[in-house]
Amino acid sequence: MEQAVKFENVVAGELLQPVSFSIPAGCKAAAITARQEENDLQARLMLALAKPLSGSVTVLGEPLERASNKALQALRRQVAVIYPSGGLISNLKVWENLVLPLEYFSVCPAGEIEERGMAALKRVGYEGDLMELPGHLSLYARRQVGIARAMLLNPRLVICNEVLTGLSGGQRSAVLALLEEFHRESPELTSLFLTADEDALRELQVDTRIVMKGSSAHG
């Protein structure tokens, strides 16, 4: 079976002991870490924005340590990350944040951007001002925009970095329902939930669960 993500004896930053795990393509997985810094580092490693001190990381069949800049650009087009704060750029308005990846990666013709962007915001239930700056939004609203932006990319891998922590019960259920529906829509989509708060994922049914203990991985 094809592996969407594979870490082999990776040592880097917060991962002080070798970490090895693999996540089959098309599955829904959870990685339980010791702290938020590990979540952030793993996301950066999977985007090749950080390099391991030793070991190797392979994402969507691409060994990152040998990948060319062109290959990494193509890979990042297929990976979406939803960050704890939504991952929005502070000096860009909601709408600018939402459509930035569509424009950067030329995902669709310019004439379709508005229609697709509005449909994505409607789907996630965002009802705020499109011209608002992220700093004026609630945590839930920022995550709604981050989820909408990820969906617009039609990724093969979506990394959900602490997307449930800090939300009310109703908000958490709404986010889970959205992400699970999105996952079911594409048999090729791999969804990886990173969290240091295992309780936040108690309602999530996954195919693969990885527990990081002392910065080593246990499936």
PyMOL commands that set and color helices and strands:
alter all, ss='L'
color gray80, all
select helices_A, chain A and resi 36-46+64-66+69-77+94-105+110-124+134-136+139-152+169-185+198-201
alter helices_A, ss='H'
color red, helices_A
select strands_A, chain A and resi 3-12+15-24+28-32+54-59+62-63+79-82+157-161+190-195+208-213+216-218
alter strands_A, ss='S'
color yellow, strands_A
deselect
rebuild
show_as cartoon
